[in-house]
Amino acid sequence: DSLNHYAYGAICGWLFRGVCGIRLEAGKLTLRPFPHPSLGHAEARWLSPIGEIRSAWRYEEDRLVFEGSIPENRTAEIRLPDGSRKPLTGGAYSFITETAKGE
């Protein structure tokens, strides 16, 4: 987040925490992306205190493709828009979900 200008920090925070869903709170890492067709795709990378975290999503026809990575020797949880939750360990991941028509 930018500490030089509130508006820049607010937008950056929304993109990282809201759109791409990177949340590191009290040492607990969660990836909870919020995709929307009007954006089409989004990607965020953060060199956090625990290492680099990446969260990305994109629409491909009737599918949503989620990709992410978390630092080695760490655990996290991904919460997908379909309501599923999956535990993660350090490494790179990819998940594909079907989208509802008109989503």
N, CA, C and O atoms as a GROMACS GRO file, in nm:
protein
  412
    1ASP      N    1   0.084  -0.118   0.000
    1ASP     CA    2   0.000   0.000   0.000
    1ASP      C    3   0.088   0.125   0.000
    1ASP      O    4   0.194   0.127   0.063
    2SER      N    5   0.044   0.224  -0.069
    2SER     CA    6   0.115   0.351  -0.072
    2SER      C    7   0.085   0.430   0.054
    2SER      O    8  -0.032   0.446   0.091
    3LEU      N    9   0.188   0.478   0.120
    3LEU     CA   10   0.169   0.564   0.236
    3LEU      C   11   0.180   0.711   0.195
    3LEU      O   12   0.161   0.800   0.278
    4ASN      N   13   0.211   0.736   0.067
    4ASN     CA   14   0.228   0.872   0.019
    4ASN      C   15   0.096   0.938  -0.018
    4ASN      O   16   0.084   1.060  -0.010
    5HIS      N   17   0.000   0.862  -0.059
    5HIS     CA   18  -0.127   0.919  -0.100
    5HIS      C   19  -0.236   0.817  -0.071
    5HIS      O   20  -0.229   0.703  -0.116
    6TYR      N   21  -0.336   0.857   0.004
    6TYR     CA   22  -0.440   0.764   0.048
    6TYR      C   23  -0.509   0.694  -0.069
    6TYR      O   24  -0.534   0.573  -0.062
    7ALA      N   25  -0.542   0.767  -0.175
    7ALA     CA   26  -0.616   0.707  -0.286
    7ALA      C   27  -0.538   0.594  -0.350
    7ALA      O   28  -0.595   0.490  -0.383
    8TYR      N   29  -0.407   0.611  -0.368
    8TYR     CA   30  -0.325   0.504  -0.427
    8TYR      C   31  -0.322   0.382  -0.336
    8TYR      O   32  -0.333   0.269  -0.383
    9GLY      N   33  -0.306   0.405  -0.207
    9GLY     CA   34  -0.303   0.294  -0.112
    9GLY      C   35  -0.436   0.221  -0.106
    9GLY      O   36  -0.439   0.099  -0.093
   10ALA      N   37  -0.546   0.295  -0.114
   10ALA     CA   38  -0.678   0.233  -0.110
   10ALA      C   39  -0.700   0.143  -0.230
   10ALA      O   40  -0.751   0.032  -0.216
   11ILE      N   41  -0.664   0.190  -0.348
   11ILE     CA   42  -0.680   0.110  -0.470
   11ILE      C   43  -0.591  -0.014  -0.465
   11ILE      O   44  -0.635  -0.124  -0.497
   12CYS      N   45  -0.466   0.005  -0.424
   12CYS     CA   46  -0.372  -0.108  -0.416
   12CYS      C   47  -0.424  -0.213  -0.317
   12CYS      O   48  -0.421  -0.332  -0.345
   13GLY      N   49  -0.471  -0.167  -0.201
   13GLY     CA   50  -0.525  -0.259  -0.101
   13GLY      C   51  -0.645  -0.335  -0.153
   13GLY      O   52  -0.659  -0.455  -0.128
   14TRP      N   53  -0.734  -0.266  -0.225
   14TRP     CA   54  -0.852  -0.330  -0.283
   14TRP      C   55  -0.812  -0.437  -0.384
   14TRP      O   56  -0.870  -0.545  -0.386
   15LEU      N   57  -0.713  -0.407  -0.468
   15LEU     CA   58  -0.669  -0.505  -0.569
   15LEU      C   59  -0.607  -0.628  -0.503
   15LEU      O   60  -0.639  -0.741  -0.541
   16PHE      N   61  -0.520  -0.608  -0.405
   16PHE     CA   62  -0.452  -0.720  -0.340
   16PHE      C   63  -0.547  -0.801  -0.252
   16PHE      O   64  -0.554  -0.923  -0.265
   17ARG      N   65  -0.620  -0.733  -0.162
   17ARG     CA   66  -0.706  -0.804  -0.066
   17ARG      C   67  -0.842  -0.836  -0.123
   17ARG      O   68  -0.896  -0.944  -0.097
   18GLY      N   69  -0.899  -0.746  -0.201
   18GLY     CA   70  -1.034  -0.766  -0.253
   18GLY      C   71  -1.037  -0.850  -0.378
   18GLY      O   72  -1.093  -0.960  -0.377
   19VAL      N   73  -0.979  -0.801  -0.485
   19VAL     CA   74  -0.988  -0.869  -0.615
   19VAL      C   75  -0.907  -0.999  -0.618
   19VAL      O   76  -0.958  -1.103  -0.659
   20CYS      N   77  -0.781  -0.992  -0.574
   20CYS     CA   78  -0.696  -1.113  -0.578
   20CYS      C   79  -0.703  -1.194  -0.449
   20CYS      O   80  -0.664  -1.311  -0.447
   21GLY      N   81  -0.751  -1.133  -0.342
   21GLY     CA   82  -0.782  -1.207  -0.220
   21GLY      C   83  -0.665  -1.248  -0.134
   21GLY      O   84  -0.676  -1.345  -0.059
   22ILE      N   85  -0.552  -1.178  -0.141
   22ILE     CA   86  -0.436  -1.212  -0.058
   22ILE      C   87  -0.457  -1.151   0.080
   22ILE      O   88  -0.466  -1.029   0.095
   23ARG      N   89  -0.464  -1.237   0.180
   23ARG     CA   90  -0.484  -1.190   0.318
   23ARG      C   91  -0.385  -1.261   0.411
   23ARG      O   92  -0.384  -1.383   0.420
   24LEU      N   93  -0.304  -1.182   0.478
   24LEU     CA   94  -0.211  -1.233   0.578
   24LEU      C   95  -0.243  -1.159   0.707
   24LEU      O   96  -0.208  -1.043   0.724
   25GLU      N   97  -0.310  -1.229   0.797
   25GLU     CA   98  -0.354  -1.169   0.923
   25GLU      C   99  -0.313  -1.258   1.038
   25GLU      O  100  -0.346  -1.376   1.042
   26ALA      N  101  -0.240  -1.200   1.133
   26ALA     CA  102  -0.192  -1.272   1.251
   26ALA      C  103  -0.116  -1.399   1.212
   26ALA      O  104  -0.129  -1.503   1.277
   27GLY      N  105  -0.038  -1.391   1.105
   27GLY     CA  106   0.042  -1.505   1.060
   27GLY      C  107  -0.033  -1.608   0.980
   27GLY      O  108   0.027  -1.704   0.932
   28LYS      N  109  -0.164  -1.591   0.963
   28LYS     CA  110  -0.246  -1.686   0.887
   28LYS      C  111  -0.267  -1.633   0.746
   28LYS      O  112  -0.314  -1.521   0.727
   29LEU      N  113  -0.233  -1.716   0.647
   29LEU     CA  114  -0.244  -1.676   0.507
   29LEU      C  115  -0.368  -1.739   0.444
   29LEU      O  116  -0.391  -1.860   0.454
   30THR      N  117  -0.448  -1.655   0.379
   30THR     CA  118  -0.566  -1.700   0.307
   30THR      C  119  -0.566  -1.637   0.169
   30THR      O  120  -0.539  -1.518   0.155
   31LEU      N  121  -0.597  -1.716   0.067
   31LEU     CA  122  -0.621  -1.666  -0.067
   31LEU      C  123  -0.770  -1.679  -0.093
   31LEU      O  124  -0.823  -1.790  -0.097
   32ARG      N  125  -0.836  -1.567  -0.112
   32ARG     CA  126  -0.981  -1.568  -0.134
   32ARG      C  127  -1.014  -1.469  -0.246
   32ARG      O  128  -1.060  -1.358  -0.220
   33PRO      N  129  -0.990  -1.510  -0.371
   33PRO     CA  130  -1.012  -1.420  -0.484
   33PRO      C  131  -1.160  -1.394  -0.507
   33PRO      O  132  -1.245  -1.479  -0.481
   34PHE      N  133  -1.189  -1.274  -0.557
   34PHE     CA  134  -1.325  -1.234  -0.592
   34PHE      C  135  -1.327  -1.193  -0.739
   34PHE      O  136  -1.321  -1.074  -0.770
   35PRO      N  137  -1.336  -1.290  -0.830
   35PRO     CA  138  -1.335  -1.257  -0.973
   35PRO      C  139  -1.465  -1.195  -1.019
   35PRO      O  140  -1.571  -1.214  -0.959
   36HIS      N  141  -1.456  -1.119  -1.127
   36HIS     CA  142  -1.575  -1.061  -1.188
   36HIS      C  143  -1.551  -1.051  -1.338
   36HIS      O  144  -1.444  -1.009  -1.381
   37PRO      N  145  -1.650  -1.090  -1.418
   37PRO     CA  146  -1.632  -1.089  -1.564
   37PRO      C  147  -1.596  -0.951  -1.621
   37PRO      O  148  -1.532  -0.943  -1.725
   38SER      N  149  -1.637  -0.844  -1.555
   38SER     CA  150  -1.606  -0.712  -1.608
   38SER      C  151  -1.456  -0.683  -1.605
   38SER      O  152  -1.408  -0.599  -1.681
   39LEU      N  153  -1.383  -0.750  -1.518
   39LEU     CA  154  -1.237  -0.735  -1.515
   39LEU      C  155  -1.168  -0.833  -1.609
   39LEU      O  156  -1.065  -0.800  -1.668
   40GLY      N  157  -1.224  -0.953  -1.624
   40GLY     CA  158  -1.166  -1.053  -1.713
   40GLY      C  159  -1.052  -1.132  -1.653
   40GLY      O  160  -1.049  -1.254  -1.664
   41HIS      N  161  -0.957  -1.063  -1.587
   41HIS     CA  162  -0.844  -1.130  -1.522
   41HIS      C  163  -0.779  -1.035  -1.422
   41HIS      O  164  -0.796  -0.913  -1.430
   42ALA      N  165  -0.705  -1.092  -1.330
   42ALA     CA  166  -0.630  -1.012  -1.233
   42ALA      C  167  -0.515  -1.096  -1.180
   42ALA      O  168  -0.523  -1.219  -1.175
   43GLU      N  169  -0.408  -1.029  -1.139
   43GLU     CA  170  -0.293  -1.098  -1.081
   43GLU      C  171  -0.225  -1.003  -0.984
   43GLU      O  172  -0.210  -0.884  -1.011
   44ALA      N  173  -0.183  -1.058  -0.870
   44ALA     CA  174  -0.108  -0.981  -0.770
   44ALA      C  175   0.005  -1.067  -0.718
   44ALA      O  176  -0.010  -1.187  -0.694
   45ARG      N  177   0.119  -1.003  -0.699
   45ARG     CA  178   0.235  -1.065  -0.635
   45ARG      C  179   0.278  -0.975  -0.522
   45ARG      O  180   0.287  -0.853  -0.537
   46TRP      N  181   0.305  -1.036  -0.406
   46TRP     CA  182   0.345  -0.957  -0.289
   46TRP      C  183   0.467  -1.021  -0.226
   46TRP      O  184   0.464  -1.139  -0.190
   47LEU      N  185   0.572  -0.945  -0.212
   47LEU     CA  186   0.691  -0.990  -0.140
   47LEU      C  187   0.666  -0.957   0.007
   47LEU      O  188   0.708  -0.852   0.057
   48SER      N  189   0.598  -1.047   0.074
   48SER     CA  190   0.553  -1.027   0.212
   48SER      C  191   0.664  -1.061   0.311
   48SER      O  192   0.769  -1.110   0.271
   49PRO      N  193   0.642  -1.036   0.438
   49PRO     CA  194   0.741  -1.074   0.540
   49PRO      C  195   0.768  -1.226   0.545
   49PRO      O  196   0.872  -1.268   0.595
   50ILE      N  197   0.676  -1.308   0.494
   50ILE     CA  198   0.696  -1.453   0.497
   50ILE      C  199   0.743  -1.507   0.362
   50ILE      O  200   0.765  -1.628   0.348
   51GLY      N  201   0.759  -1.421   0.263
   51GLY     CA  202   0.803  -1.462   0.129
   51GLY      C  203   0.704  -1.417   0.022
   51GLY      O  204   0.604  -1.353   0.053
   52GLU      N  205   0.733  -1.452  -0.104
   52GLU     CA  206   0.647  -1.407  -0.213
   52GLU      C  207   0.516  -1.486  -0.218
   52GLU      O  208   0.516  -1.609  -0.210
   53ILE      N  209   0.406  -1.413  -0.230
   53ILE     CA  210   0.273  -1.470  -0.242
   53ILE      C  211   0.215  -1.422  -0.374
   53ILE      O  212   0.227  -1.304  -0.408
   54ARG      N  213   0.154  -1.513  -0.449
   54ARG     CA  214   0.093  -1.478  -0.578
   54ARG      C  215  -0.049  -1.531  -0.582
   54ARG      O  216  -0.077  -1.643  -0.538
   55SER      N  217  -0.138  -1.451  -0.637
   55SER     CA  218  -0.276  -1.491  -0.659
   55SER      C  219  -0.321  -1.435  -0.793
   55SER      O  220  -0.305  -1.315  -0.818
   56ALA      N  221  -0.376  -1.520  -0.878
   56ALA     CA  222  -0.421  -1.476  -1.010
   56ALA      C  223  -0.545  -1.554  -1.050
   56ALA      O  224  -0.565  -1.668  -1.008
   57TRP      N  225  -0.629  -1.490  -1.131
   57TRP     CA  226  -0.746  -1.559  -1.186
   57TRP      C  227  -0.775  -1.502  -1.325
   57TRP      O  228  -0.739  -1.388  -1.356
   58ARG      N  229  -0.840  -1.585  -1.406
   58ARG     CA  230  -0.880  -1.540  -1.540
   58ARG      C  231  -0.999  -1.623  -1.586
   58ARG      O  232  -1.016  -1.739  -1.546
   59TYR      N  233  -1.080  -1.562  -1.670
   59TYR     CA  234  -1.193  -1.631  -1.731
   59TYR      C  235  -1.147  -1.693  -1.862
   59TYR      O  236  -1.081  -1.627  -1.943
   60GLU      N  237  -1.182  -1.818  -1.884
   60GLU     CA  238  -1.158  -1.888  -2.010
   60GLU      C  239  -1.289  -1.956  -2.049
   60GLU      O  240  -1.323  -2.062  -1.997
   61GLU      N  241  -1.362  -1.895  -2.141
   61GLU     CA  242  -1.493  -1.945  -2.184
   61GLU      C  243  -1.583  -1.964  -2.063
   61GLU      O  244  -1.614  -1.866  -1.995
   62ASP      N  245  -1.626  -2.086  -2.033
   62ASP     CA  246  -1.716  -2.112  -1.920
   62ASP      C  247  -1.640  -2.158  -1.795
   62ASP      O  248  -1.697  -2.226  -1.709
   63ARG      N  249  -1.514  -2.123  -1.787
   63ARG     CA  250  -1.433  -2.167  -1.673
   63ARG      C  251  -1.362  -2.048  -1.609
   63ARG      O  252  -1.335  -1.947  -1.673
   64LEU      N  253  -1.333  -2.065  -1.482
   64LEU     CA  254  -1.246  -1.972  -1.410
   64LEU      C  255  -1.120  -2.048  -1.375
   64LEU      O  256  -1.126  -2.158  -1.320
   65VAL      N  257  -1.008  -1.992  -1.407
   65VAL     CA  258  -0.880  -2.054  -1.376
   65VAL      C  259  -0.814  -1.971  -1.266
   65VAL      O  260  -0.794  -1.850  -1.281
   66PHE      N  261  -0.781  -2.036  -1.156
   66PHE     CA  262  -0.713  -1.972  -1.044
   66PHE      C  263  -0.572  -2.027  -1.034
   66PHE      O  264  -0.552  -2.148  -1.041
   67GLU      N  265  -0.476  -1.939  -1.018
   67GLU     CA  266  -0.338  -1.980  -0.998
   67GLU      C  267  -0.282  -1.904  -0.879
   67GLU      O  268  -0.319  -1.789  -0.855
   68GLY      N  269  -0.195  -1.967  -0.807
   68GLY     CA  270  -0.135  -1.900  -0.693
   68GLY      C  271  -0.012  -1.973  -0.645
   68GLY      O  272   0.015  -2.086  -0.684
   69SER      N  273   0.063  -1.906  -0.560
   69SER     CA  274   0.178  -1.969  -0.497
   69SER      C  275   0.198  -1.908  -0.360
   69SER      O  276   0.169  -1.791  -0.336
   70ILE      N  277   0.247  -1.992  -0.270
   70ILE     CA  278   0.279  -1.948  -0.135
   70ILE      C  279   0.421  -1.993  -0.103
   70ILE      O  280   0.470  -2.089  -0.162
   71PRO      N  281   0.485  -1.924  -0.011
   71PRO     CA  282   0.625  -1.958   0.021
   71PRO      C  283   0.639  -2.100   0.076
   71PRO      O  284   0.548  -2.154   0.138
   72GLU      N  285   0.755  -2.157   0.052
   72GLU     CA  286   0.786  -2.290   0.107
   72GLU      C  287   0.780  -2.284   0.259
   72GLU      O  288   0.800  -2.178   0.319
   73ASN      N  289   0.754  -2.397   0.320
   73ASN     CA  290   0.744  -2.410   0.466
   73ASN      C  291   0.632  -2.326   0.526
   73ASN      O  292   0.638  -2.289   0.644
   74ARG      N  293   0.528  -2.296   0.446
   74ARG     CA  294   0.411  -2.222   0.494
   74ARG      C  295   0.286  -2.299   0.458
   74ARG      O  296   0.286  -2.383   0.368
   75THR      N  297   0.180  -2.270   0.529
   75THR     CA  298   0.050  -2.327   0.496
   75THR      C  299  -0.047  -2.213   0.471
   75THR      O  300  -0.026  -2.100   0.515
   76ALA      N  301  -0.152  -2.243   0.398
   76ALA     CA  302  -0.253  -2.143   0.367
   76ALA      C  303  -0.383  -2.216   0.336
   76ALA      O  304  -0.389  -2.339   0.333
   77GLU      N  305  -0.486  -2.138   0.314
   77GLU     CA  306  -0.613  -2.192   0.269
   77GLU      C  307  -0.659  -2.108   0.152
   77GLU      O  308  -0.649  -1.985   0.153
   78ILE      N  309  -0.711  -2.175   0.047
   78ILE     CA  310  -0.774  -2.102  -0.062
   78ILE      C  311  -0.923  -2.124  -0.050
   78ILE      O  312  -0.971  -2.235  -0.028
   79ARG      N  313  -0.996  -2.014  -0.066
   79ARG     CA  314  -1.143  -2.018  -0.065
   79ARG      C  315  -1.188  -1.974  -0.203
   79ARG      O  316  -1.171  -1.859  -0.242
   80LEU      N  317  -1.246  -2.067  -0.276
   80LEU     CA  318  -1.289  -2.039  -0.413
   80LEU      C  319  -1.432  -1.986  -0.415
   80LEU      O  320  -1.509  -2.013  -0.322
   81PRO      N  321  -1.469  -1.911  -0.518
   81PRO     CA  322  -1.603  -1.853  -0.525
   81PRO      C  323  -1.717  -1.955  -0.522
   81PRO      O  324  -1.830  -1.920  -0.488
   82ASP      N  325  -1.689  -2.080  -0.556
   82ASP     CA  326  -1.794  -2.182  -0.550
   82ASP      C  327  -1.818  -2.231  -0.407
   82ASP      O  328  -1.902  -2.320  -0.386
   83GLY      N  329  -1.746  -2.175  -0.310
   83GLY     CA  330  -1.764  -2.211  -0.170
   83GLY      C  331  -1.667  -2.315  -0.120
   83GLY      O  332  -1.660  -2.340   0.001
   84SER      N  333  -1.591  -2.377  -0.208
   84SER     CA  334  -1.496  -2.479  -0.164
   84SER      C  335  -1.375  -2.415  -0.097
   84SER      O  336  -1.334  -2.303  -0.130
   85ARG      N  337  -1.319  -2.490  -0.003
   85ARG     CA  338  -1.198  -2.448   0.070
   85ARG      C  339  -1.097  -2.560   0.058
   85ARG      O  340  -1.130  -2.678   0.071
   86LYS      N  341  -0.973  -2.523   0.033
   86LYS     CA  342  -0.869  -2.624   0.018
   86LYS      C  343  -0.745  -2.580   0.097
   86LYS      O  344  -0.702  -2.465   0.085
   87PRO      N  345  -0.687  -2.671   0.176
   87PRO     CA  346  -0.563  -2.638   0.245
   87PRO      C  347  -0.446  -2.644   0.146
   87PRO      O  348  -0.444  -2.727   0.056
   88LEU      N  349  -0.349  -2.556   0.165
   88LEU     CA  350  -0.232  -2.552   0.078
   88LEU      C  351  -0.105  -2.558   0.161
   88LEU      O  352  -0.102  -2.511   0.275
   89THR      N  353  -0.002  -2.615   0.103
   89THR     CA  354   0.132  -2.607   0.160
   89THR      C  355   0.217  -2.532   0.060
   89THR      O  356   0.171  -2.503  -0.051
   90GLY      N  357   0.340  -2.499   0.095
   90GLY     CA  358   0.426  -2.418   0.009
   90GLY      C  359   0.436  -2.475  -0.133
   90GLY      O  360   0.451  -2.595  -0.152
   91GLY      N  361   0.426  -2.386  -0.232
   91GLY     CA  362   0.437  -2.426  -0.371
   91GLY      C  363   0.341  -2.350  -0.459
   91GLY      O  364   0.280  -2.252  -0.417
   92ALA      N  365   0.327  -2.395  -0.584
   92ALA     CA  366   0.240  -2.332  -0.683
   92ALA      C  367   0.116  -2.419  -0.706
   92ALA      O  368   0.124  -2.541  -0.698
   93TYR      N  369   0.003  -2.354  -0.733
   93TYR     CA  370  -0.124  -2.423  -0.748
   93TYR      C  371  -0.204  -2.369  -0.864
   93TYR      O  372  -0.188  -2.254  -0.906
   94SER      N  373  -0.292  -2.454  -0.916
   94SER     CA  374  -0.387  -2.414  -1.019
   94SER      C  375  -0.519  -2.487  -0.994
   94SER      O  376  -0.521  -2.607  -0.968
   95PHE      N  377  -0.629  -2.413  -1.001
   95PHE     CA  378  -0.763  -2.470  -0.983
   95PHE      C  379  -0.850  -2.419  -1.095
   95PHE      O  380  -0.838  -2.304  -1.138
   96ILE      N  381  -0.939  -2.505  -1.143
   96ILE     CA  382  -1.032  -2.467  -1.249
   96ILE      C  383  -1.173  -2.494  -1.198
   96ILE      O  384  -1.202  -2.603  -1.149
   97THR      N  385  -1.261  -2.395  -1.211
   97THR     CA  386  -1.400  -2.412  -1.172
   97THR      C  387  -1.488  -2.369  -1.289
   97THR      O  388  -1.449  -2.286  -1.372
   98GLU      N  389  -1.606  -2.426  -1.294
   98GLU     CA  390  -1.705  -2.387  -1.397
   98GLU      C  391  -1.775  -2.261  -1.350
   98GLU      O  392  -1.795  -2.241  -1.230
   99THR      N  393  -1.811  -2.174  -1.445
   99THR     CA  394  -1.885  -2.054  -1.412
   99THR      C  395  -2.030  -2.070  -1.452
   99THR      O  396  -2.063  -2.146  -1.543
  100ALA      N  397  -2.116  -1.998  -1.385
  100ALA     CA  398  -2.257  -1.996  -1.422
  100ALA      C  399  -2.273  -1.906  -1.544
  100ALA      O  400  -2.199  -1.809  -1.559
  101LYS      N  401  -2.367  -1.937  -1.630
  101LYS     CA  402  -2.393  -1.853  -1.745
  101LYS      C  403  -2.428  -1.712  -1.698
  101LYS      O  404  -2.508  -1.693  -1.607
  102GLY      N  405  -2.366  -1.615  -1.763
  102GLY     CA  406  -2.392  -1.475  -1.728
  102GLY      C  407  -2.315  -1.424  -1.609
  102GLY      O  408  -2.328  -1.307  -1.573
  103GLU      N  409  -2.233  -1.509  -1.546
  103GLU     CA  410  -2.155  -1.466  -1.431
  103GLU      C  411  -2.045  -1.374  -1.474
  103GLU      O  412  -1.968  -1.326  -1.391
   0.00000   0.00000   0.00000
